[in-house]
Amino acid sequence: MSSIESLLSDRVLKLKPSPTLAIDAKAKMLKAQGIDIVNLSAGEPDFDTPKHIKEAAIEAINQGFTKYTPVAGIVELREAICNKLKTDYDIEYSVEEIVVSTGGKQGLFNVIQAIVNPGDEVIIPVPYWVSYPPMVELAGGRPVYLQTYPEDNFSIDIDSLKKLITQKTKAIILNSPSNPTGAIYSEELLTEIAKLSIEKNFLIITDDIYDQIRFDGKSPYNCVSLVKESKDHVIIANGVSKTYAMTGWRIGYLAGPQPIIKAATKIQSQSTSNPNSIAQKAALSAFTGPQDCVKEMAKAFKERRDYIVNRLNNMENVSTTIPEGAFYVFPDFSKFYGKSVGDKKIEGSLSLADYLLEDAKIAAVPGVAFGDDHFIRFSFATDMENLKKGMDRLEAALKEIK
């Protein structure tokens, strides 16, 4: 370690960078060098932000809406979020129970900082989104992992969950539809978890960022919408990134008990302060404008899902569950582990992902980043031509592994 590195904090030395962003950056770098990379790693829609949303941002600039706003976001946007939660979930919130953040990730970071003390335990179902454990660890908490399995469609076993709950349990993080599996938790399961949170007095952080991208024909639901009495135990995290193809605009939000939202806002006030003023006006247009674009994108994602699942399940030694939402598929490649291709040994998802990137020119995220080495995550948030090219390359590359 250099003399400068020795001055870094212990927490940052222990912190791992986001594997998904690192792989996406490497794929884009190779592409910039003229290499034909099929990038199936990125967690963002390939669609452009809808026109009416962009026009709202342009209007905000032209009107000079470029100053500081309240830390928690402009009142009109928080009111629109309240209306969305009432319309989509039949839950009543006031603007004091909403804070708008610089992306959903900042909202999650803020609330975990607001509730977790050193030594507190936070239950995280596996596979998980890559940033949940580091966020808990940065707050001094301890992630407690709850394994789920493809044969159960990655659902949570309620008895296994109960065994993990202790006096130190502060919260559980739920993500449905899930990144990376695309699984959607059943209403029965979320009802049980909501009731359990009241009985055992722990919090539920429900990451609903993919709530509008689902393929089962149902409207979104979460613990609060199913068990209204659990409202004081649930924090909802969401945003505009996935639903409205607004990843770069960086607008997310939290909804929850006022003391927790106030605490998360206090943390935000001492870090980034208000989210971007122009992006807030764009998000307001997203929530209050026409919603046809949401349905159109979800329809396209379903067509892509059907294609990629069919291709994967027809490949030898590959199996995958059928994603019910989001835009990821999480196939099991463990039957290739222990084999070789040329002088390369495929020891797990990391070495397989490296082989696919270096040799097959396909960017995907190794399952170890999500807590389960059996799998690799592919995003189908790309056009059908790219998907076909990627699956053709994958099928040819797997046949080389002996």
N, C-alpha and C positions, 0 to 999 in steps of 0.2 A: 504494500500500500504506500502511495506517495505521501509526502508531507502534507500536501493540500487535502488529499482524500482522508487523512487521519483527522481532519477538522470537521468532517461531515458528521451529522447526527446518526446515532445508532438506528433510528427508525428509517431513515432514507437508505442506509446501507443494507438494511434487511428487505427493503421494498423492491419488488420485482416489477419491471415494466410490463405493460399490457401486451401479451403475446399476439393478440388479434391485430392491434395497431402496428406492431413490429413487422408482422408478416405482410400486412397490407402495404406498409411502406417499402419493404424489400421488393415486393411484386411490382410496385409502381416504379421503383428505381430501375429494375431490369427492363421494364416496358419502355422507360425513357431512353434506355440504351439501344432501343430498336429490337429487343427480343420479344417475340410473340408470346406473351403470358396470358393464359386464361385465368383471370382473377376471380376465384370463387371463395375468397376469404372475407370480403368486406361485409360489414353489418349495416349497410345502408341501401335504401331503394335506388335503383338506377333511373327512376323517373325524375323529370325536372319538377321543381316546385310549381304548383298550379299558378296560372297567370294572375288570378285575382289577388293571390297572396303577395306576389311580387309587386303588383301595382300598388298595393297598400303600403309597402315599404318605400316605394318611390315617392308616393304622395307624402309620407311622413318626412322624408328628406326635404322635399320641396316646401313643406310647411314649416321647416325649421325645428322639427321635433327631435332635436339632437342633444338635449341637456340631460342632466341627472333626473331620475325618477325616484319615487319611493323605493327603498331597499327591497321590499316584498313584491314590487311590481305595480304597474298602474292599476287603479281601481277598476277601470273598464275591463281589463283583461282578467282580473280575479273574479269579477262578476260573471264574465263569460265562462270561466272554468266552473264556477258554481252551477251555472245553467247546464253545462255539459254533464256534470255529475248527476244533476237532477234528471235530465233527459235520458242518459244512458244507463244509470244505476238506480234511479229513484232514491237518491240520498240528498238530504238537505245540508248544505254548508253555507257559512257566512264568509265574507271576504277576509275576516280576521283569522279564519281557519285555512287560509291559502297563502302560500309563498311561491313566487315565481323565481326560478333560478337559471343560471347559465348552463342549460342542458339538464336532462334528467340525472346525469351522473353527479353533478354538483348537489342536486337536491338530496340524493341518496347519501352522499358524503356528509352533508350538513346534518341530516337527521341522525346518522349513526354517531357523529361527534356529539350531538345534543343529548343522546340517551345512554351511551355506553361508557361505563367507568372501567378503570383497569381491573381485570379479573372477571368482568361480566362475560357471560356466554351467549353467543348468538348462533342459533341453529340454522344451518345452510344445507338444503337438499343438494345431493350430487346426482348428476352433473349440474354445475352452477355457472352463472355468468362470471367471467374471469375477475371482475373487480370487487365482488362481494367480500371475499376473505381479506384482501389487503386493506379495504376500508375498515373492517372490524379491527384488524391488527393495528392500524394507525391510531385508532381510538383507545388502544390498550386492552381491547377485548380479546376473547378466545373463540375462534370459529369452531363449532361442533358440527361435524358432518353427518348427514343422514343419507345413506346410500339408497338410490332407487335403481330399478332394473328395467331393461327393454321389454321383458316378458310381461311386465305390469304396465307397459306404456309409460314408464318413468313416473308413475303415480307414487304418492307417499303412503306408506303403511302406517296407519294411525297408532297401532300398538308399538311399533318401533319408535315413533315420535314420542309417545308418552314416556318411554324408557329413558329418553335423553333429557327430559325436563328435570331440572334441579332447582335448588334455591338460588343458584347463580344465573339461571336463564333470564335474560333480559328481553330477547326477541327471537322471532323466526323471520327469515326473508323468503317470500314466495314470489315466483315469477311465472305467470300463466297468462297467455301462451309463453312458452319457455324459450329462452336462448340458453343452450344450443339445441334442444331436442324438438321444439315445436309442440310439445305436449301441453294439453289443457287439463287442469285439475277439475274434477267433477264437482257439481254443486253439493253433493252429499259430503265429499271430503272437506271442502272449504267450510261447510256448515259445522262439521265436527271440530275443525281447527279453531274456528271463531268461538265456539262455545268453550273449548279448552282454554283459550286465551283469557276468558273471563274467570273460569274456575281456578286456573293456576296463576293468574295475574302476570301475564307477560304480554309484550307488544307484538303486533304483526306488521311487518313492512311489506306491502304488496306492490310489487313492481309491475305495473299494468301497461308498460310502454307499447306492447304489441296488441292491446285489447281490441283494436278494430281490424286486425289482420287475422281472421279466423275463418276456417273453411267448413264449419259444422252447421252454418245457417242460423246459429243462435246469437242473441244479443250478448254483450259482455256482462259478466257478473264478477263479484269478488266477495270477500268475507263480510263487508259492511252491508252490501245490498242483500245478502242472504240472511244475515243475523243483525238486525238494526241495533240491538243492544250492545254489539261489539264495537260500536263507533269509537268509544273512548280508548279502545285498545288497538286501533288500526291506523296506520299512516299509509296513504295512497301516494305512490310516486308515478308520474306519467309525464308526457311532453308531446311535442309536435313532430319530433324527428322522424319517426317511422311512419306514422299515419299519413302525414302530409308531405313526405319526402323533403324534410327541412333539417337534415342532419347538421349542416353547416351553420344554421341560424342560431343554434344553441339556446333553445328555450325549453325548459322543463318546469315542473311544478310539484309541490307537495300539498296534500290535503289531509288534515288530521286534527286531533285535539288542540285547542288553542294554546295551552302552555307549551306543547312540543313545537308547534309552528312558530311561536314567539321565540323559543330558544334557537331554532334553526335559523330564523331571520337574524337573530343577534349574531350568530356565527358568520352568516353571510355579510353582515354589516362591517365586520372586521376583516373580511377577506376580499371579496370582489365588489361589494356593494350591489347596486342594482344591475339586473341583466340589461343587455343592449336595448336602448330605447326604440330603435327602428325595428329590431326583430320582435319586440313586444307588439308593436302595431301590426306587423305581419301575422303574428300568432293570433291576435284578436280577429283579423280577417279570416284566418283558418277556421276558427271556432264558430264564427257567426255567418260565414259565407256559405255558398253551395257545397254540399257534401258528396256530389256525384263522383268527384275525383277519387274519393276514398274507396267507394264501391268498385270503381274501374280498376284501381291498383290491386285491390284484394282479389278480384276476378283473374287478373293476369298472374298473380302469385300462385293461385290455385292451379292454373293450367301448367305452370312451370313445375310446381310440386308434383303433380301427377306424372309428368314426363320424367323427372329426375328419379323419383322413387321407382318407377317401372324399370328404368335403365339399371339402377343399382341392384335391385333385387333379381335381375336377370344375369348379373355377373357372378362368376363362380367364386365361392368362399366369401361373398359379401352379403350382409343382411341389414335391413334397416326397418325401423318402425315408420309409420305414416304420420308425418307432422300434421297436427290439427290446426296449427296457426303459426304465426311469425313467418320467416322466410329462410329457414335453415333445415337441413336434413343431417342426421347424425348416425351414419352407418358404422357397423362393427367390422373392423378389419383385422381383428386379433388372430385370425387363422393364417395370416401372412407373417406373423411375428416368429422369429427364429429362422426364417428363410433368408436367402440372399439374392441379389441381383448384381451380377458381375462381382466386383470386389467389395460391394456394399452389403453390410448385414442389416436386415430389417429387425431391429430390436424392440420397437414400440412405435407409438403414434408419431413421436418426434422425428425419428429416422425415416419413417415412411413419408411424412409430410416433406422432409428435406429432399427425398428422392423424387417425389412428385414435382416439386418446384424446380429442382436442378435439371432433371432429366426429361420429365414429361411436360414441363412448363405449365404446371397447374398450381395455383396458390390456394391452399386450404389450411385450416387451423387444426393442429394436433389435439386430440381429446385430452391429453394430460393437462392442457391449459384450463380445462373445465373440470378437472378432478377425476377423470376416468380415461385411462390410457387405452382402453379397448377401441375407441372411436376416433373418427376425424370429422370435423364439421365442414360442410359445404354450404355456401350461401347460394340460394337461387334468386337473389335480387339482381339479376342480370338478364339480358335478352335471350330468347330461345336459341338463336344462332350460337351464342357464346356457350350456352349450356350443352348443346349438341357437340360442339367442338371439345369442350371439357370432358364430357362423358366418353367420347371416342378415344381421347388421349388416355383417360384413366383406364379404360378397358384394355387398351394395348399395353400400357405400362404394367398393369397387374399381371398380365400373362408372362412378363419377363422375370417375375419373381419365382424362383425355384426352391 
